[in-house]
Each structure stands twice: as C-alpha cells, then as structure tokens.
Amino acid sequence: MSYARKDYGAEHTKKPWSLAEAKVKIAAYCAYQERCQEEVRTKLAERGIFGAEGEDLIATLITEGFLNEERFACAFVRGKFGLKKWGRNKILMELKMKKVSPNCIKAGMKEIDQDEYWEVLLRLASKKWETLKETVLIKKKYKLQQYLIGRGFEPDLVQMAIQEMI
C-alpha cells in the first residue's frame, strides 16, 4: 500500500516580510550572532526584499550597530581558529566567499596569535601522525602534509612542523 506524497510545488518559498516586519526580524537575526552583509542580503532576498529597500535596511542596521563587518571578521577568525583549528588559508577563503572587505579580513586575521598558531599546528600534526596507519615513512608524511594543508595551514609551515615533529 502506498501513500500519496505531499506536493510542495516547484519552489517552496518562505512567506514574504513587510518592510516594518523585516526591520524587526533582521535586527533580531543580527543581534543573535555576528553576521556579514552578504548573509543579511541573502536572508532578505529569501523573504522578498531586494534592491534599494534591502540596501536601506542594511544601512540602517550598520548605523544602529547591529551589523559590523570588522566585528564579524574578528569573531569569525576567533571561532574558526579557536574551536575548529582552521589555518589562515581556509579562514581567508571562507571570508572571501562571504564577500567581506579586504580591510575587515586583515583586521580579523590579527586575532590569530603567531605562537598559538604554531602550537596548534604542532599539536594537530602530532595527533594526526599517531592515527595514521601508513608504514612507509614518505607516504605517511605525504598524508599528514595533505591533511594539514587541507585544514588551511600554509605549506611551508606544514613542512617545518613535520620536520620539527620527526
């Protein structure tokens, strides 16, 4: 026996917001956690607010302090490095994908302490080294190198970390 499936149609769109409703909802959206302008634009577009109306709302959020890209970049860098242990390259690419301005990215990247960055790289390298089951040394080094570069660490630093660890 089969049951009829619910038909959602070709596009299942969210209910559009009025401008007054959008201002309240988007302010709450920005107050909940740091956002970049692109995330806010996307959220507004999902709810049917485009163009000049959307840009006016974004300008209002900036003047009222709900939206600040430099603050977002700093929080993003602290979170991704501190919690997820991402390297500079991966963080940089993510911020560029979110269309954060280069000046804000530069300010955010200052949140990473050089010594702590090196310690995290060494800790990740030694932890991964222990879990690799490869017996051939060159293959094991290669796998470790690929893992660390994939995490966003710079290739020259990865080489130095592997040399220091071994």
trRosetta pair geometry for C-beta under 8 A, 3 or more apart (Angstrom, degrees):
i j d omega theta_ij theta_ji phi_ij phi_ji
8 12 4.5 -24 166 -75 120 120
9 12 6.4 138 61 -72 92 66
13 46 7.8 179 -158 -173 80 65
14 46 5.6 34 33 155 129 95
14 47 5.9 -53 95 -93 117 67
15 47 7.5 3 92 -137 49 83
16 47 5.6 119 -138 175 47 64
16 48 3.5 -14 -123 24 110 148
16 49 7.7 135 -160 -39 91 73
17 21 4.5 -142 -167 95 94 111
17 22 4.1 125 117 -69 132 84
17 25 6.2 -114 -123 31 151 144
17 47 4.4 17 1 162 103 130
17 48 6.8 172 31 52 62 96
17 49 6.5 -38 64 -33 100 118
18 21 4.5 88 51 12 80 107
18 22 6.7 -143 89 -12 37 89
19 22 5.5 -52 -143 34 29 115
19 23 6.6 34 157 -25 63 100
19 49 7.3 123 -98 -114 66 127
19 53 6.4 -105 -104 -163 111 119
19 57 7.6 -149 -153 -73 83 116
20 23 6.0 -50 -154 26 30 111
20 24 7.0 22 153 -10 61 105
21 24 6.1 -62 -156 40 33 107
21 25 6.0 22 155 -13 70 115
22 25 5.9 -61 -137 45 29 105
22 26 5.6 18 168 -13 69 115
22 44 6.6 63 -162 -126 127 90
22 47 6.5 163 -106 108 103 138
22 49 5.4 70 -124 -44 160 157
22 57 6.2 -57 126 -115 116 153
23 26 6.4 -58 -135 41 20 101
23 27 6.2 23 160 -21 58 111
23 57 6.2 -141 -94 -131 73 102
23 60 7.0 -33 -131 101 107 150
24 27 6.0 -59 -150 34 24 111
24 28 6.6 22 154 -15 62 107
25 28 5.8 -57 -153 37 31 110
25 29 6.3 37 148 -25 65 106
25 47 7.8 135 92 -88 146 175
26 29 5.1 -44 -145 33 39 121
26 30 6.4 35 155 -15 66 102
26 40 6.3 77 -165 -151 116 99
26 43 6.6 144 -115 106 95 128
26 44 6.5 12 -93 -75 139 93
26 57 6.2 55 67 164 158 127
26 61 6.7 -83 126 -75 110 135
27 30 5.9 -56 -149 40 31 106
27 31 6.1 31 152 -22 65 110
27 61 6.6 -163 -96 -109 71 95
27 64 7.5 -29 -122 96 114 146
27 66 5.3 -103 -139 -107 72 161
28 31 5.5 -54 -139 37 32 112
28 32 6.4 45 156 -35 63 99
29 32 6.1 -47 -156 17 26 116
29 35 6.8 28 132 -41 90 155
29 40 7.3 139 104 -112 127 80
29 43 6.1 144 174 167 165 167
30 34 7.9 18 -165 -137 68 28
30 35 5.0 -96 -116 26 74 124
30 40 6.7 10 -74 -91 108 119
30 61 5.8 127 -16 -160 169 128
30 66 4.0 80 104 162 139 104
30 67 5.3 -71 -142 -68 146 79
31 66 6.1 -58 -60 -136 75 100
34 68 7.7 -64 -142 61 100 79
34 71 5.9 -144 -129 121 127 92
34 72 4.3 172 160 -108 112 67
34 75 4.4 123 24 54 156 153
34 76 7.2 -121 97 -44 129 80
35 39 4.6 -124 -165 77 100 130
35 40 5.5 104 133 -50 134 92
35 67 6.4 -51 75 -118 95 88
35 72 6.3 -61 88 -107 17 131
36 39 5.2 100 55 4 71 101
36 40 7.4 -141 97 -1 39 89
36 69 5.6 58 -134 -120 79 86
36 72 4.9 162 -73 138 72 161
36 73 7.8 72 -92 -58 110 71
36 98 4.9 92 50 157 159 118
36 99 7.1 152 142 69 133 74
36 100 5.5 -88 -133 -80 140 93
37 40 5.7 -59 -153 39 37 111
37 41 6.2 41 151 -23 70 105
37 58 5.8 61 -143 -157 97 133
37 67 6.6 86 -84 175 70 132
37 69 6.3 -34 -17 -74 97 114
37 99 7.3 -80 71 96 95 108
38 41 5.5 -49 -145 34 33 114
38 42 6.4 35 155 -20 64 104
38 98 5.3 -178 51 -177 136 62
38 99 4.5 117 -59 45 137 114
38 100 7.8 -95 3 -54 118 60
39 42 5.8 -54 -150 35 30 112
39 43 6.4 30 152 -19 64 107
39 98 7.0 -11 -39 -152 93 106
40 43 5.6 -53 -147 37 33 112
40 44 6.3 32 155 -17 66 106
40 57 7.9 -157 160 112 119 106
40 58 5.8 132 109 -105 136 97
40 61 6.9 -145 -146 55 161 166
40 67 6.3 -25 -39 -108 156 139
41 44 5.8 -58 -148 39 29 109
41 45 6.2 30 154 -21 65 108
41 54 6.2 79 -129 162 71 132
41 58 7.0 -2 -70 -72 80 138
42 45 5.7 -55 -147 36 29 112
42 46 6.6 36 152 -25 63 101
43 46 5.7 -49 -153 27 32 115
43 47 6.9 8 154 1 62 109
44 47 6.0 -73 -154 49 33 98
44 49 4.2 -74 180 75 96 106
44 50 7.4 156 126 -74 102 39
44 54 4.5 134 126 -127 150 108
44 57 6.5 153 -106 71 144 145
44 58 7.9 -92 -19 -53 153 95
45 48 7.7 71 -169 -56 31 13
45 49 7.0 -99 -75 65 32 57
45 50 6.0 60 -111 -87 78 84
45 54 7.2 18 -61 -105 70 154
49 53 5.3 -110 -165 108 92 117
49 54 4.8 137 133 -77 90 89
49 57 6.9 28 149 1 143 149
50 53 6.9 58 67 51 36 101
50 54 5.5 -33 -149 -15 15 130
51 54 6.1 112 53 22 32 100
51 55 6.9 -64 147 -2 35 103
52 55 5.6 -57 -142 41 32 110
52 56 6.1 37 157 -23 66 105
53 56 5.8 -55 -150 33 28 112
53 57 6.6 28 152 -18 62 105
54 57 5.7 -54 -152 34 32 112
54 58 6.4 32 151 -18 66 105
55 58 5.5 -51 -147 36 35 114
55 59 6.3 39 152 -21 65 103
56 59 5.6 -52 -147 35 32 112
56 60 6.4 36 151 -21 64 104
57 60 5.6 -53 -151 34 32 114
57 61 6.5 33 151 -19 65 104
58 61 5.6 -52 -149 35 33 113
58 62 6.5 35 152 -20 65 104
58 67 6.6 -66 -160 68 69 167
59 62 5.7 -53 -150 34 33 113
59 63 6.5 27 155 -15 66 106
60 63 6.0 -58 -147 39 30 106
60 64 6.1 16 159 -7 66 113
61 64 6.0 -64 -141 46 27 103
61 66 4.3 -78 -162 67 85 113
61 67 4.0 54 129 0 111 118
62 65 7.8 45 176 -66 28 22
62 66 7.7 -78 -62 55 23 72
62 67 5.0 -58 -77 76 61 101
62 68 7.1 119 -136 -80 70 57
65 68 6.8 -6 -155 -43 55 116
67 72 8.0 -5 -163 -41 62 125
68 71 3.9 51 96 17 115 116
68 72 6.5 170 90 -17 58 84
69 72 5.2 -51 -144 36 36 117
69 73 6.2 39 156 -23 68 101
69 100 5.6 163 -172 -141 113 88
69 101 6.2 79 123 18 151 98
69 104 4.5 -52 127 -114 102 163
70 73 5.7 -49 -147 32 32 111
70 74 6.5 31 153 -17 63 105
70 103 7.7 -43 -91 117 103 88
70 104 4.6 -129 -88 -126 60 90
70 107 5.0 -6 -149 83 100 151
70 108 7.2 -161 -160 -53 54 85
71 74 5.9 -54 -149 36 31 111
71 75 6.3 27 154 -14 64 109
72 75 5.9 -62 -148 41 28 107
72 76 6.0 30 155 -23 66 110
72 100 7.0 -148 95 -112 116 126
72 104 7.4 17 62 174 90 133
72 108 8.0 -43 96 -87 55 131
73 76 5.6 -54 -143 36 28 114
73 77 6.3 27 158 -18 64 106
73 95 6.1 54 -127 -133 94 132
73 100 5.4 134 -82 180 108 150
73 104 4.4 156 -18 154 147 92
73 105 5.8 -136 -144 -92 141 36
73 107 6.1 94 87 76 133 90
73 108 3.0 -111 144 -55 97 134
73 109 8.0 -45 159 -24 113 61
74 77 6.0 -55 -148 36 27 108
74 78 6.4 26 155 -16 63 108
74 107 6.5 -55 -63 127 97 92
74 108 4.8 -138 -70 -115 43 71
74 111 5.3 135 -151 -58 74 134
75 78 5.8 -55 -146 38 30 111
75 79 6.1 28 157 -18 65 111
76 79 5.9 -61 -149 39 25 109
76 80 6.1 12 163 -9 65 112
76 91 7.3 142 131 -159 96 98
76 94 7.4 -159 169 110 127 119
76 95 6.5 134 107 -87 148 97
76 98 8.0 -138 -118 34 164 161
76 108 6.3 -4 59 -158 96 142
77 80 6.3 -60 -138 43 25 101
77 81 5.9 10 168 -4 65 115
77 91 5.6 72 -118 -176 74 141
77 95 7.8 -2 -65 -61 88 133
77 108 4.2 152 -20 165 131 95
77 109 6.1 -161 -118 -87 151 37
77 111 4.5 134 100 53 125 131
77 112 6.4 -101 168 -41 117 92
78 81 6.5 -67 -140 47 20 98
78 82 5.3 5 171 -7 62 127
78 111 5.1 -90 -64 163 81 145
79 82 6.2 -57 -121 46 17 102
79 83 5.5 -20 -172 18 59 119
79 84 7.3 38 141 2 68 100
80 83 7.0 -52 -106 52 14 86
80 84 5.1 -38 -154 46 53 119
80 86 4.4 -31 159 32 100 130
80 90 7.5 -151 164 106 132 102
80 91 5.1 154 95 -103 142 101
80 94 7.0 167 -96 52 164 156
81 84 7.5 -25 -59 58 9 75
81 85 7.0 42 -165 -116 41 25
81 86 5.9 -88 -84 58 50 75
81 91 6.5 -15 -54 -68 91 146
81 111 7.3 166 34 106 140 104
81 112 5.5 -162 -112 -100 171 101
81 117 7.5 -48 -160 -101 129 83
81 120 7.5 171 -178 25 86 177
85 120 5.6 -168 -140 -176 95 121
85 124 6.0 152 163 -75 137 128
85 151 6.8 -27 119 -172 87 130
86 90 4.5 -112 -172 83 112 126
86 91 5.3 133 113 -54 123 88
86 94 8.0 5 161 -3 163 138
86 151 6.1 -157 -131 174 49 75
86 152 4.8 32 -179 35 81 145
87 90 5.5 91 59 13 73 101
87 91 7.1 -141 100 -3 36 95
87 117 8.0 86 -133 -161 69 101
87 121 7.4 61 -99 -91 106 100
87 148 7.5 77 -44 173 141 72
87 151 5.3 95 -10 115 103 80
87 152 3.2 -176 57 101 86 78
87 153 3.5 -153 -97 -65 151 51
87 154 6.8 -165 171 -18 133 57
88 91 5.8 -64 -147 41 31 110
88 92 5.9 33 158 -24 69 110
88 109 6.6 57 -141 -142 103 111
88 112 6.6 -124 -85 37 95 171
88 117 7.6 16 -42 -144 103 137
88 152 6.4 -179 52 149 32 102
88 153 7.4 74 22 -118 75 41
88 154 6.6 -1 50 -40 113 97
89 92 5.7 -56 -146 35 27 113
89 93 6.4 25 157 -17 63 107
89 149 8.0 -7 54 -165 150 63
89 152 4.4 -167 64 -163 79 72
89 153 7.0 -92 17 -3 108 4
89 154 6.4 139 -35 -75 115 63
90 93 5.9 -54 -148 36 30 110
90 94 6.4 31 154 -19 64 106
90 151 6.5 -89 -17 155 147 36
90 152 2.5 -89 -4 -81 102 133
91 94 5.8 -57 -150 36 31 111
91 95 6.4 28 154 -17 65 107
91 108 8.0 -151 155 126 120 118
91 109 7.3 142 107 -101 128 84
91 152 6.3 102 -9 169 69 155
92 95 6.0 -58 -150 37 29 108
92 96 6.4 28 153 -18 64 107
92 105 6.6 74 -134 -173 73 126
92 109 7.2 22 -83 -86 92 125
92 152 7.9 157 22 -162 84 117
93 96 5.6 -54 -147 37 32 112
93 97 6.4 36 153 -22 65 104
93 152 7.6 -140 20 -119 111 111
94 97 5.6 -52 -149 33 32 113
94 98 6.5 24 153 -12 64 107
95 98 5.7 -59 -150 42 34 108
95 100 4.5 -59 -179 42 89 130
95 104 7.9 -159 -176 104 126 96
95 105 4.9 136 126 -111 145 103
95 108 6.7 170 -105 69 153 153
96 99 7.4 37 179 -79 38 31
96 100 7.1 -86 -80 43 28 81
96 105 7.3 24 -63 -93 71 150
100 104 5.0 -108 170 87 101 124
100 105 5.5 126 106 -62 111 88
100 108 7.7 11 143 -5 151 146
101 104 4.7 88 62 10 85 104
101 105 7.0 -148 96 -9 42 87
102 105 5.4 -53 -145 35 34 115
102 106 6.3 38 155 -23 67 103
103 106 5.7 -51 -150 33 32 113
103 107 6.5 31 152 -17 63 105
104 107 5.6 -52 -148 37 34 112
104 108 6.2 35 152 -21 65 107
105 108 5.6 -57 -148 37 30 112
105 109 6.3 31 155 -23 65 107
106 109 5.9 -54 -146 32 28 111
106 110 7.2 39 151 -29 58 98
107 110 6.0 -48 -165 16 35 116
108 111 6.0 -34 -178 1 49 116
109 112 6.1 -38 -174 16 57 110
112 116 7.3 -142 -173 75 64 107
112 117 5.3 56 168 -69 108 119
113 116 4.0 65 76 17 108 112
113 117 6.4 -171 87 -18 51 85
114 117 5.6 -56 -148 31 27 116
114 118 6.6 24 156 -16 63 104
115 118 5.9 -54 -152 35 32 110
115 119 6.4 32 151 -18 65 107
116 119 5.5 -54 -147 38 34 114
116 120 6.2 36 154 -21 67 104
117 120 5.9 -55 -150 35 27 110
117 121 6.5 29 151 -19 62 107
118 121 5.6 -55 -150 35 31 113
118 122 6.4 29 154 -16 66 106
118 157 7.6 -125 -108 -161 75 118
118 161 7.7 -172 -157 -90 71 104
119 122 5.9 -55 -148 38 30 109
119 123 6.2 30 154 -20 65 109
120 123 5.7 -56 -144 38 30 112
120 124 6.2 29 157 -17 65 107
121 124 6.0 -56 -146 38 27 108
121 125 6.2 28 155 -21 63 110
121 148 6.9 66 -152 -153 86 125
121 153 5.5 115 -116 -126 111 147
121 157 6.1 -70 -149 146 167 115
121 158 7.3 -128 -166 -94 121 56
121 161 4.9 -114 138 -92 110 152
122 125 5.6 -56 -145 36 30 113
122 126 6.3 22 160 -14 66 107
122 161 5.5 -149 -86 -147 63 105
122 164 6.9 -56 -111 93 111 126
122 165 6.5 170 -147 -75 80 102
123 126 6.2 -57 -145 38 26 103
123 127 6.2 25 157 -18 63 112
124 127 5.8 -60 -145 39 28 111
124 128 6.1 22 160 -14 66 111
124 148 6.5 129 112 -107 121 93
124 151 6.7 -107 170 65 158 175
125 128 6.1 -61 -146 41 25 105
125 129 6.1 33 154 -28 63 109
125 144 6.3 66 -149 -179 79 119
125 148 6.2 5 -86 -78 87 136
125 158 7.7 159 -90 -148 122 69
125 161 4.9 175 -36 143 160 120
125 162 6.3 -142 -158 -81 138 61
125 165 5.3 -134 122 -52 125 156
126 129 5.4 -48 -143 31 32 119
126 130 6.7 36 157 -22 62 101
126 165 5.6 -163 -76 -139 83 125
127 130 6.1 -55 -159 29 29 111
127 131 7.0 15 151 -10 62 109
128 131 5.8 -65 -152 40 37 106
128 132 6.5 45 153 -35 71 100
128 144 5.6 140 110 -126 120 85
128 147 5.4 174 -163 108 157 157
128 148 7.4 -154 35 -56 158 87
129 132 6.1 -47 -150 18 30 113
129 140 7.5 69 -142 165 74 110
129 144 5.8 19 -83 -103 76 138
129 165 6.5 -178 -38 150 158 142
132 140 5.2 127 126 -144 143 91
132 143 5.7 138 -128 93 133 135
132 144 6.5 -75 -41 -62 151 91
134 139 4.8 -139 -174 106 139 106
134 140 4.1 -176 87 -80 120 80
134 143 5.9 154 -12 9 148 145
135 140 7.6 -166 54 -49 5 119
136 139 4.2 61 81 16 106 113
136 140 6.6 177 85 -16 52 88
137 140 5.6 -59 -146 36 29 113
137 141 6.3 30 157 -19 66 105
138 141 5.8 -52 -149 35 30 112
138 142 6.4 33 152 -21 63 107
139 142 5.5 -53 -147 36 33 115
139 143 6.4 33 155 -19 66 104
140 143 5.9 -53 -148 35 30 110
140 144 6.4 29 153 -17 63 108
141 144 5.7 -59 -150 39 30 111
141 145 6.1 32 152 -22 66 108
141 162 6.0 89 -148 -173 94 141
141 166 7.7 -25 -97 -46 109 149
142 145 5.6 -54 -147 36 29 113
142 146 6.4 28 155 -18 64 106
143 146 5.8 -53 -147 36 30 110
143 147 6.4 34 153 -22 63 106
144 147 5.6 -54 -150 33 31 115
144 148 6.4 22 157 -13 65 108
144 162 6.2 130 107 -106 129 116
145 148 6.1 -61 -148 39 28 105
145 149 6.2 23 158 -14 66 110
145 155 7.7 44 -172 -139 103 79
145 158 5.5 106 -138 145 73 129
145 159 7.4 30 -119 -78 115 62
145 162 6.5 -28 -76 -53 88 150
146 149 5.9 -56 -140 41 28 108
146 150 6.0 34 156 -23 63 110
147 150 5.7 -61 -153 36 25 115
147 151 6.7 24 150 -19 62 105
148 151 5.5 -51 -151 32 36 113
148 153 4.8 -41 164 47 91 129
148 158 4.5 151 102 -123 133 117
148 161 7.2 -173 -150 69 165 140
149 152 7.8 93 179 -43 33 9
149 153 6.3 -92 -94 64 36 75
149 155 5.8 22 -102 -85 117 77
149 158 5.9 -49 -60 -44 80 165
153 157 5.7 -110 170 84 101 117
153 158 5.3 122 109 -66 116 97
153 161 7.8 -17 154 5 151 147
154 157 4.5 77 69 13 95 108
154 158 6.8 -161 91 -14 45 87
155 158 5.4 -53 -144 33 33 116
155 159 6.5 36 157 -21 65 101
156 159 5.7 -48 -152 31 33 113
156 160 6.6 31 151 -16 63 105
157 160 5.6 -54 -148 39 35 111
157 161 6.1 37 153 -22 68 106
158 161 5.7 -55 -147 36 30 112
158 162 6.4 29 155 -19 64 106
159 162 5.9 -57 -149 36 29 109
159 163 6.3 28 154 -17 64 108
160 163 5.7 -56 -148 38 31 112
160 164 6.2 28 155 -17 66 108
161 164 5.8 -55 -145 39 29 108
161 165 6.1 29 156 -21 65 110
162 165 5.7 -55 -143 37 29 111
162 166 6.2 11 163 -5 65 110
163 166 6.4 -64 -141 45 25 96
